[in-house]
């Protein structure tokens, strides 16, 4: 279990160097890791910002497989060749929404 870095800031600044920040936290539990790909349970602990999971994963050095904006193009090509998968591998098997109030 852990928390991904909170520094990622958006399209113009995906690496997260910004003066003004809106709080966002993504917690994770590693489910499996074969040394090439990993699976994790992710929780948007604070925020719910656009691309939050994608940005936080990339800034932690583990971009989502196939992510053309925040990922590594060379790594994406290797993964596509190895697994024959085209697209971004960010999928949910369960969504749980908690609404305060």
KAVEN-V707809 format. One record per run of one state. SS is the DSSP state (H for helix, E for strand, L for the rest). FROM is the first residue (numbers start at 1). TO is the last residue. Records with the same first field share a line. If there is no record, write none. Layout:
BEGIN
SS=FROM-TO / FROM-TO
END
This chain:
BEGIN
L=1-1 / 4-10 / 14-24 / 34-37 / 47-51 / 60-72 / 84-101
E=2-3 / 25-33 / 38-46
H=11-13 / 52-59 / 73-83
END
